[in-house]
């Protein structure tokens, strides 16, 4: 065990040095060799904190994009890594009607998300309690349908969900999500619509010690009234597997990328494939071997040209970075890491991306960012986007 820990430390140090060098190289090429990468602000207000889009969801209808995030009203600089007052945190949504260039913010509570949850601190007198769903959702395939999950903590939940039939302008719920007879579910949002009342859902569960986490696949075939545990994707180990980002590639093939941490604290992104519609899973080569101190959830999408795009953040107290990789063979192999953003004073309180492709073919990656290493600069702790044409990275 001691030998493994030492080897792990050497691996982390080597990967840190390599990644710092690559940042200098790829950032220069992405900015000066004809490639166009645009960075902008989704949400920023002076004195407020924006964070964690990956804990919510992203949905796209041509050039209309909806993304969830957390807003907190005040900083608490002595709190640790996440410098916000958790008691002021509320869920918000940002909507763009022009493919991601401009955004309008709305309040989740006002739209119907009225239950208390982690980072959604609704006062007790205003909060509703999640209830069991008694009427099925009529049509998952309706163009306006979306679904989102919230959790009470990051370990064993419990979780509840809302759904919308009007692209997130209003929400129905909160509805209890069952624990399925396991140690607990602390879920984010990662689902695939299979039919009018059938859905494949990827969930983060507690391990047997009730700590995060392990990834499983569950399904409903009755519009959300009941859910069945179909398979375990990851084994239980001393670290964790959490926050999957997944795709259906065919009627029988599913592919998922997962935020993984080893028992010794190495963070990376792992990948699994099923060719029998989720009954069994095969682990693939890791898409990225190291995602920095604290790690990054994956943000996965399939592009119109057939490639897979995987966005993630390398988190570092010396300067975090925004990356993307592409796969031409449905995740069997991945191209080189492409650095989209670095060297602008972001500490490791960053990341949690979501990714989509707009009607113009551009990739839009949304995440939280800051300029904490250069505190005189603004904005400081905000929701950001990076937009680019993936064709320039063929």
C-alpha positions as CSV (number, residue, x, y, z in Angstrom):
1,X,0.0,0.0,0.0
2,X,2.8,2.4,0.9
3,X,4.5,1.8,-2.5
4,X,1.2,2.5,-4.3
5,X,0.8,5.8,-2.5
6,X,4.3,6.9,-3.4
7,X,3.8,5.9,-7.0
8,X,0.5,7.9,-7.0
9,X,2.3,11.0,-5.7
10,X,4.9,10.7,-8.4
11,X,2.2,10.3,-11.1
12,X,0.3,13.4,-9.8
13,X,3.5,15.5,-9.8
14,X,4.5,14.4,-13.3
15,X,1.0,15.0,-14.7
16,X,0.9,18.5,-13.1
17,X,4.2,19.5,-14.7
18,X,3.1,18.1,-18.1
19,X,-0.2,19.8,-18.0
20,X,1.4,23.2,-17.1
21,X,3.7,22.8,-20.1
22,X,0.8,21.9,-22.4
23,X,-1.1,24.9,-21.3
24,X,1.7,27.2,-22.5
25,X,1.8,25.4,-25.9
26,X,-1.9,24.8,-26.7
27,X,-3.1,28.1,-25.4
28,X,-0.7,29.9,-27.7
29,X,-1.8,27.8,-30.7
30,X,-5.5,28.1,-30.0
31,X,-5.2,31.9,-29.9
32,X,-2.7,32.6,-32.7
33,X,-2.9,30.0,-35.4
34,X,-6.3,31.0,-36.8
35,X,-8.5,29.2,-34.4
36,X,-11.3,31.3,-32.9
37,X,-12.4,30.7,-29.3
38,X,-14.8,33.1,-27.6
39,X,-15.3,33.5,-23.9
40,X,-18.2,35.4,-22.3
41,X,-20.3,35.8,-19.2
42,X,-23.6,34.0,-18.5
43,X,-24.2,35.4,-15.1
44,X,-22.3,37.9,-12.9
45,X,-23.4,40.3,-10.2
46,X,-21.0,42.3,-8.0
47,X,-20.9,40.7,-4.5
48,X,-22.6,37.5,-5.6
49,X,-21.3,34.0,-6.4
50,X,-22.3,31.7,-9.2
51,X,-21.5,28.1,-9.4
52,X,-21.9,24.4,-10.4
53,X,-23.8,24.2,-13.7
54,X,-23.0,20.4,-13.8
55,X,-25.2,19.9,-10.8
56,X,-28.2,20.9,-12.9
57,X,-28.7,20.4,-16.6
58,X,-28.4,21.9,-20.1
59,X,-31.0,21.7,-22.8
60,X,-31.0,22.9,-26.4
61,X,-33.6,23.6,-29.0
62,X,-31.8,24.9,-32.1
63,X,-30.4,28.2,-30.8
64,X,-32.3,28.3,-27.6
65,X,-30.2,27.0,-24.6
66,X,-31.2,26.6,-21.0
67,X,-28.7,26.0,-18.2
68,X,-29.2,25.7,-14.4
69,X,-26.8,27.0,-11.8
70,X,-26.5,28.2,-8.2
71,X,-26.4,31.8,-7.1
72,X,-25.4,32.9,-3.5
73,X,-25.9,36.4,-2.3
74,X,-22.7,37.0,-0.3
75,X,-19.1,36.0,-0.2
76,X,-17.7,34.3,2.9
77,X,-14.0,34.5,2.2
78,X,-13.0,32.4,5.3
79,X,-15.2,29.5,4.4
80,X,-12.6,27.5,2.5
81,X,-12.6,26.5,-1.2
82,X,-16.1,27.6,-2.0
83,X,-16.2,31.2,-0.7
84,X,-20.0,31.7,-0.4
85,X,-22.6,31.8,2.3
86,X,-24.4,28.5,1.7
87,X,-27.5,29.8,3.6
88,X,-28.1,32.3,0.8
89,X,-27.8,29.8,-2.1
90,X,-30.7,29.5,-4.6
91,X,-31.2,27.7,-7.9
92,X,-31.3,29.9,-11.0
93,X,-31.6,29.4,-14.7
94,X,-30.0,31.2,-17.6
95,X,-31.7,31.1,-21.1
96,X,-30.1,32.1,-24.4
97,X,-32.1,32.7,-27.5
98,X,-29.1,33.4,-29.8
99,X,-27.0,30.2,-29.4
100,X,-25.2,31.3,-26.3
101,X,-24.0,34.8,-26.9
102,X,-26.5,36.6,-24.6
103,X,-28.4,35.3,-21.6
104,X,-31.4,36.1,-19.4
105,X,-31.6,34.9,-15.8
106,X,-34.7,33.6,-14.0
107,X,-35.4,32.3,-10.6
108,X,-36.1,28.5,-10.1
109,X,-38.4,29.0,-7.1
110,X,-40.6,31.4,-9.0
111,X,-40.9,28.9,-11.8
112,X,-42.1,26.2,-9.4
113,X,-39.0,24.5,-7.9
114,X,-40.0,25.1,-4.3
115,X,-38.4,22.3,-2.3
116,X,-35.4,22.6,-0.2
117,X,-32.2,21.0,-1.5
118,X,-28.4,21.2,-1.3
119,X,-27.5,24.7,-2.5
120,X,-31.1,25.6,-2.7
121,X,-31.8,26.9,0.8
122,X,-35.5,27.6,0.7
123,X,-36.7,28.9,4.2
124,X,-38.7,26.2,5.9
125,X,-41.9,28.3,5.9
126,X,-41.6,28.7,2.1
127,X,-40.4,25.2,1.2
128,X,-42.6,22.4,0.0
129,X,-42.0,18.8,0.7
130,X,-41.3,16.4,-2.2
131,X,-44.2,13.9,-2.6
132,X,-44.6,10.6,-4.5
133,X,-45.7,11.0,-8.1
134,X,-49.2,9.7,-8.6
135,X,-49.9,10.6,-12.2
136,X,-47.4,9.6,-15.0
137,X,-45.7,12.1,-17.3
138,X,-47.7,11.8,-20.5
139,X,-45.0,12.2,-23.1
140,X,-41.2,12.4,-22.6
141,X,-40.8,13.0,-26.4
142,X,-42.8,16.2,-26.3
143,X,-40.4,19.0,-27.6
144,X,-41.0,21.1,-24.5
145,X,-40.3,18.2,-22.0
146,X,-37.2,18.4,-19.7
147,X,-36.4,16.8,-16.3
148,X,-34.0,17.8,-13.5
149,X,-32.8,16.4,-10.2
150,X,-31.9,17.9,-6.9
151,X,-30.4,16.2,-3.8
152,X,-30.2,16.9,-0.1
153,X,-26.5,16.1,0.2
154,X,-23.7,14.7,-2.0
155,X,-23.5,11.3,-0.3
156,X,-26.8,9.5,0.2
157,X,-29.4,12.1,-0.8
158,X,-32.3,11.7,-0.8
159,X,-33.1,13.1,-4.3
160,X,-36.2,14.6,-5.8
161,X,-37.0,15.8,-9.3
162,X,-39.1,18.2,-11.3
163,X,-40.3,18.1,-14.9
164,X,-41.4,20.8,-17.3
165,X,-43.4,20.7,-20.5
166,X,-42.6,24.2,-21.6
167,X,-38.8,24.2,-21.9
168,X,-38.3,25.1,-18.2
169,X,-40.5,28.2,-18.0
170,X,-42.5,26.4,-15.3
171,X,-41.9,23.2,-13.4
172,X,-44.1,20.4,-11.9
173,X,-42.9,18.8,-8.6
174,X,-41.1,18.3,-6.4
175,X,-41.4,14.5,-6.7
176,X,-39.7,12.0,-4.5
177,X,-37.1,9.7,-6.2
178,X,-37.0,6.2,-4.6
179,X,-33.8,4.9,-3.0
180,X,-34.3,1.6,-4.9
181,X,-33.3,-0.4,-1.9
182,X,-29.7,0.7,-1.9
183,X,-27.7,3.0,0.4
184,X,-29.0,6.2,-1.1
185,X,-29.1,8.3,-4.3
186,X,-27.6,11.8,-4.6
187,X,-28.4,12.5,-8.2
188,X,-27.6,15.2,-10.7
189,X,-29.3,15.2,-14.1
190,X,-28.2,12.7,-16.7
191,X,-31.1,11.0,-18.7
192,X,-31.9,9.7,-22.1
193,X,-35.5,9.7,-23.5
194,X,-36.3,6.3,-25.0
195,X,-40.0,6.7,-25.8
196,X,-43.2,8.4,-24.7
197,X,-43.1,7.0,-21.2
198,X,-39.7,5.3,-21.1
199,X,-36.4,6.8,-20.0
200,X,-32.9,5.6,-19.2
201,X,-31.4,7.4,-16.2
202,X,-27.8,7.4,-14.9
203,X,-27.7,7.9,-11.1
204,X,-25.0,8.5,-8.5
205,X,-25.5,6.3,-5.5
206,X,-24.0,6.0,-2.1
207,X,-21.6,3.2,-1.4
208,X,-22.2,0.7,1.4
209,X,-20.6,3.2,3.9
210,X,-23.2,5.8,2.7
211,X,-20.5,8.0,1.2
212,X,-20.4,9.0,-2.5
213,X,-20.3,7.2,-4.8
214,X,-21.1,4.7,-7.4
215,X,-22.9,4.9,-10.7
216,X,-25.9,2.8,-11.7
217,X,-28.4,2.7,-14.5
218,X,-32.1,2.8,-13.8
219,X,-35.2,3.0,-16.0
220,X,-38.9,3.9,-16.0
221,X,-41.4,2.5,-18.5
222,X,-44.5,4.1,-17.0
223,X,-43.8,7.8,-17.2
224,X,-41.9,8.1,-14.0
225,X,-44.3,6.4,-11.6
226,X,-41.8,3.7,-10.9
227,X,-38.1,3.1,-11.5
228,X,-36.1,-0.1,-11.7
229,X,-32.4,-0.6,-11.0
230,X,-31.1,-2.2,-14.3
231,X,-27.3,-2.5,-13.7
232,X,-24.3,-1.2,-11.8
233,X,-21.8,0.6,-14.1
234,X,-18.9,1.0,-11.6
235,X,-17.7,-1.2,-8.8
236,X,-17.4,0.0,-5.2
237,X,-13.9,1.1,-4.3
238,X,-12.0,3.4,-1.8
239,X,-12.4,6.5,-3.9
240,X,-15.6,7.4,-5.9
241,X,-17.4,7.4,-9.2
242,X,-19.9,10.2,-9.5
243,X,-21.6,12.6,-11.9
244,X,-21.9,10.7,-15.2
245,X,-22.4,12.3,-18.6
246,X,-23.9,9.8,-21.0
247,X,-25.1,9.2,-24.6
248,X,-27.2,6.7,-26.5
249,X,-25.3,5.7,-29.6
250,X,-27.8,3.2,-31.0
251,X,-30.8,1.1,-29.9
252,X,-28.4,-1.2,-28.0
253,X,-25.3,0.9,-27.4
254,X,-24.8,3.3,-24.5
255,X,-21.7,5.3,-23.6
256,X,-20.9,7.1,-20.4
257,X,-18.1,9.2,-19.0
258,X,-17.7,9.5,-15.2
259,X,-15.9,11.7,-12.7
260,X,-13.6,9.3,-10.8
261,X,-11.2,9.7,-7.8
262,X,-8.9,6.9,-6.6
263,X,-8.5,6.0,-2.9
264,X,-5.2,8.0,-3.1
265,X,-6.8,11.1,-4.4
266,X,-6.0,11.1,-8.1
267,X,-8.9,12.6,-10.1
268,X,-9.6,11.7,-13.7
269,X,-12.4,10.9,-16.1
270,X,-13.3,7.2,-16.8
271,X,-15.5,5.8,-19.5
272,X,-17.7,2.7,-20.0
273,X,-19.6,1.2,-22.9
274,X,-22.6,-1.1,-23.0
275,X,-23.6,-3.0,-26.2
276,X,-26.7,-4.7,-24.7
277,X,-28.7,-1.6,-23.8
278,X,-27.3,-1.2,-20.3
279,X,-27.4,-4.8,-19.0
280,X,-23.6,-5.1,-18.8
281,X,-20.7,-2.6,-19.1
282,X,-17.1,-2.7,-20.3
283,X,-14.6,-0.2,-19.0
284,X,-12.7,1.7,-21.8
285,X,-9.4,3.6,-21.8
286,X,-9.7,6.7,-19.6
287,X,-10.5,9.8,-21.8
288,X,-8.3,12.0,-19.7
289,X,-5.9,10.7,-17.0
290,X,-5.8,13.7,-14.6
291,X,-8.1,16.6,-14.0
292,X,-6.2,18.4,-11.3
293,X,-6.7,19.0,-7.6
294,X,-10.4,18.3,-6.9
295,X,-11.2,16.9,-10.4
296,X,-13.8,17.7,-12.9
297,X,-17.2,16.2,-13.9
298,X,-17.3,15.3,-17.6
299,X,-19.4,17.3,-20.1
300,X,-20.2,15.0,-23.1
301,X,-22.1,15.6,-26.3
302,X,-22.3,14.1,-29.8
303,X,-21.7,16.5,-32.6
304,X,-23.5,16.9,-35.9
305,X,-20.3,15.6,-37.7
306,X,-20.5,12.3,-35.7
307,X,-17.6,13.0,-33.3
308,X,-18.0,13.0,-29.5
309,X,-16.8,16.1,-27.7
310,X,-15.8,15.9,-24.0
311,X,-15.4,19.1,-22.1
312,X,-13.7,19.3,-18.6
313,X,-11.8,21.6,-16.3
314,X,-8.3,21.1,-15.0
315,X,-8.5,22.5,-11.5
316,X,-5.4,24.0,-10.0
317,X,-4.5,26.5,-7.3
318,X,-1.9,27.9,-9.7
319,X,-4.4,28.5,-12.5
320,X,-7.3,26.4,-13.7
321,X,-7.9,25.6,-17.4
322,X,-10.7,24.7,-19.7
323,X,-10.2,21.7,-22.0
324,X,-11.9,19.7,-24.7
325,X,-11.1,16.3,-26.4
326,X,-12.7,14.7,-29.4
327,X,-13.3,11.1,-30.4
328,X,-14.0,9.9,-33.9
329,X,-14.9,6.3,-32.9
330,X,-17.6,6.8,-30.3
331,X,-15.3,7.0,-27.3
332,X,-13.0,4.1,-28.1
333,X,-10.0,6.5,-28.5
334,X,-9.6,10.2,-27.9
335,X,-7.6,12.9,-29.5
336,X,-5.1,15.2,-27.8
337,X,-6.2,17.5,-25.1
338,X,-7.1,21.0,-26.5
339,X,-6.7,23.9,-24.1
340,X,-9.5,26.5,-24.7
341,X,-8.8,28.8,-21.7
342,X,-6.0,29.3,-19.2
343,X,-3.6,31.8,-17.8
344,X,-6.3,34.3,-16.6
345,X,-6.0,34.0,-12.8
346,X,-8.5,31.3,-12.0
347,X,-7.9,29.3,-8.9
348,X,-9.2,25.8,-8.4
349,X,-12.7,26.9,-7.3
350,X,-13.9,26.6,-10.9
351,X,-15.4,24.2,-13.4
352,X,-18.5,21.9,-13.3
353,X,-19.1,22.3,-17.0
354,X,-22.1,21.4,-19.2
355,X,-21.7,21.3,-23.0
356,X,-24.0,21.5,-26.1
357,X,-23.9,22.3,-29.8
358,X,-26.1,25.2,-31.1
359,X,-27.9,25.4,-34.4
360,X,-24.9,27.2,-36.0
361,X,-22.7,24.1,-35.2
362,X,-20.7,25.9,-32.5
363,X,-19.9,24.2,-29.2
364,X,-21.1,26.1,-26.1
365,X,-19.5,25.0,-22.8
366,X,-20.9,26.6,-19.7
367,X,-19.0,26.4,-16.3
368,X,-18.2,28.6,-13.3
369,X,-15.1,30.7,-13.3
370,X,-13.3,33.4,-11.3
371,X,-10.2,35.6,-11.2
372,X,-9.3,34.8,-7.6
373,X,-5.6,34.8,-8.2
374,X,-5.8,38.4,-9.4
375,X,-8.5,39.7,-7.0
376,X,-8.3,43.2,-8.4
377,X,-9.8,42.0,-11.6
378,X,-13.5,41.5,-12.2
379,X,-15.7,39.5,-12.7
380,X,-15.0,37.4,-9.7
381,X,-16.9,34.1,-9.3
382,X,-19.3,33.9,-12.1
383,X,-21.0,31.7,-14.7
384,X,-19.0,31.7,-17.9
385,X,-19.2,30.2,-21.4
386,X,-16.7,29.3,-24.0
387,X,-17.9,29.0,-27.6
388,X,-16.0,27.8,-30.7
389,X,-16.5,26.0,-34.0
390,X,-15.4,22.4,-33.6
391,X,-14.6,22.1,-37.3
392,X,-11.3,24.0,-36.7
393,X,-10.1,21.1,-34.6
394,X,-10.7,18.2,-37.0
